[in-house]
């Protein structure tokens, strides 16, 4: 009984400590850039009928943490990103300073569209918890996509 | 010639001051690496002359696409260009706004001239046939979709602005909604080169 209470207290204490850290610790990132790369052969694969989803259809950026979108075209052909044509080997570095939702047409994406949602800096404890929860979910999705891609190709 | 040298010197001093203060001048717009030469075109201009980008080699060009009946994006963008030019003062003489219509049916040169002149008399518009304008849009990856609206129509079109340097290279791409100060920042960098 005493051991069970002890375990419960440790678990509850850890959860509270994690919640407190999530709510109060400063939110920061090693780099402000969110980088996406169009791999070589993307166009050829799409032309051969392969469904290619290299870029997510929804990119979320956060002001002050990760608010610079970097897109690099490693393909052998020009690709459209937003309104512009990117040459092979060319990159676009697009900083955002206003929280808003931006919609781009994008031939590098199978759906032909990309939405960039720029969120304000998470200044309040609740916003910090929300940002960290989203970040964790995003990284898990990225990991599962990476594993899927590795086994698929 | 002497005036241009003076303006360039003043801009260089401004940039040098910023650098000395530890602030590396950074673009507010999206930047390309490496930049590519802006595809040229030949369209009837609102100033009565052939509109080609190489006419403005040596100047910094703001290139935007839109149409004079646009009630949302274009008036804001053009008013922002005009405000930025006013803020630049004498240096604005080396900045040329080029506005290519996506609506050739309504935007004949005379109409474009009147529309653009209401923002700034120096702005130059370009029009042409549907095929000519579609070819220009394709070169720049610009989209324009005609949408029926009652007995008339509107357009959904790309709202970015291209910043083309004195050498005719596409250096940056400014998303819609940036302030005149952001344009002044980026134009100052390009004018100082």
Interface residues (C-beta under 8 A of the other chain):
Chain A: X69 X80 X81 X82 X83 X84 X85 X86 X87 X89 X90 X91 X92 X93 X94 X95 X97 X98 X100 X102 X105
Chain B: X26 X27 X28 X30 X31 X32 X33 X34 X36 X139 X140 X141 X142 X143 X158 X159 X160 X162 X170 X173 X175 X177
